[in-house]
Amino acid sequence: MFTFDHRLLTHLTERKARGLYRIRRAKETAQGPEIGIEGRRYLNFSSNDYLGLADHPRLKQALQRGLEHYGLGSGASHLISGYSRSHQCLEEELAAFVQRPRALVFSTGYMANLGVVSALAGRGDTLIEDRLNHASLIDAAVLSRARLKRYPHVDVEALARLLPTVNHGQAYVLTEGIFSMDGDLAPLPAIASVCRHHNAVLMVDDAHGFGVLGLNGEGSLGHFGLGLEEVPVLMGTFGKALGVFGAFVAGSEALIETLIQKARSYIYTTALPPALAEAIREAVAIVRTERWRCERLGELIRYFKEGARLLGLSLKPSDTAIQPVILGDTAAVLHAARQLEAQGVYVAPIRPPTVPRGTARLRISLTAAHTHDQIDRLLEALSRRSFESPF
Ligand SMILES: *Cc1c(COP(=O)(O)O)cnc(C)c1O
């Protein structure tokens, strides 16, 4: 036992020395533009609550109504007795929202990716992924036992060169819609077109686009006008713009039925509490009807970018709520985050392996619930801190 713990502690110490040690900070308030941590209040630019729905009264009321009607626990997996009318209604509403025949609700986006990829691809197949894809898409590839190839970030030409090298089995191309740590959009029309040319099946993880992009908030595919033909597999989550928890996969009748038979992270797990499904239904309704939230978010993004430009901050080419400031070095990014925190501004420092080595960054994220004044305060804090001199 001593040697086991000793070994663990050696690894942990090494991690600390490299500036890669991760800690958790316990929030004492609801998620929102202002949060309390350890008795202090902070302006918060570190959530994925892009539309400011995480603490919305209508979502909380829907959850309470769901609790009254269905109780708390779903009590079983979907295929036993955990599936309820509430899940069914949510699936139907989601399918209509993203204009696909069917949708299937998973407990989390991580599980949705594991489930869909390992249900579809197996030994002998090939998964081709953007190099910056989310960890869940990489883990899904490993679990599926299919061959994994990666192409440089959003490099469609590299993807087009890789596709003809797949000479047996099915090729699948996996990309995020909006990239979680960079905020840029995948060139989906071009990707879809090379996929079609090479008979590859395209899957889009739209965790950060769903609820935000498109005319009605339906996501990246709506933004580009891509349908089922071009993108047979769509995955989206409810824990980000929708402010709740959970995820879904949408596609054809045959796809969803296949997942119900084969997606192990759907089959062998307890169904989401039905009351949560009620809260998600309400969130979908708000996204569809309150388009001003997206307009407001868009306006705040432009306001921040213009302010950052005037400060001479170098931002990535992102027009979304995700605005990373890349500092490169892990020590520099920790130092910068601490400096911002001392000024009452909370921004998450993001380090490897979440992002590639040498690209540690402050991941600034904006929400529709922020005010211009709060963004001014963020910009002021950014202008005061000296990024270049860690320690
Ligand atoms: C957050 C995220 C997930 C995981 O979704 P959860 O519901 O939080 O498990 C998957 N893919 C991407 C791109 C994400 O950003």
The ligand as a MOL file (V3000), in Angstrom:
LIG
                    3D

  0  0  0     0  0            999 V3000
M  V30 BEGIN CTAB
M  V30 COUNTS 15 15 0 0 0
M  V30 BEGIN ATOM
M  V30 1 C -18.5730 19.4650 -23.2150 0
M  V30 2 C -18.3200 18.6610 -24.4130 0
M  V30 3 C -18.6830 17.3160 -24.4940 0
M  V30 4 C -19.2130 16.5630 -23.3040 0
M  V30 5 O -20.5020 16.9370 -22.9830 0
M  V30 6 P -21.0030 16.7040 -21.4900 0
M  V30 7 O -22.4810 16.7300 -21.5990 0
M  V30 8 O -20.4410 17.7940 -20.6740 0
M  V30 9 O -20.4890 15.3540 -21.0720 0
M  V30 10 C -18.5010 16.6520 -25.6810 0
M  V30 11 N -17.9610 17.2720 -26.7470 0
M  V30 12 C -17.5780 18.5440 -26.6960 0
M  V30 13 C -16.9890 19.1770 -27.9070 0
M  V30 14 C -17.7210 19.2800 -25.5320 0
M  V30 15 O -17.3000 20.5450 -25.4700 0
M  V30 END ATOM
M  V30 BEGIN BOND
M  V30 1 1 1 2
M  V30 2 1 2 3
M  V30 3 2 2 14
M  V30 4 1 3 4
M  V30 5 2 3 10
M  V30 6 1 4 5
M  V30 7 1 5 6
M  V30 8 2 6 7
M  V30 9 1 6 8
M  V30 10 1 6 9
M  V30 11 1 10 11
M  V30 12 2 11 12
M  V30 13 1 12 13
M  V30 14 1 12 14
M  V30 15 1 14 15
M  V30 END BOND
M  V30 END CTAB
M  END
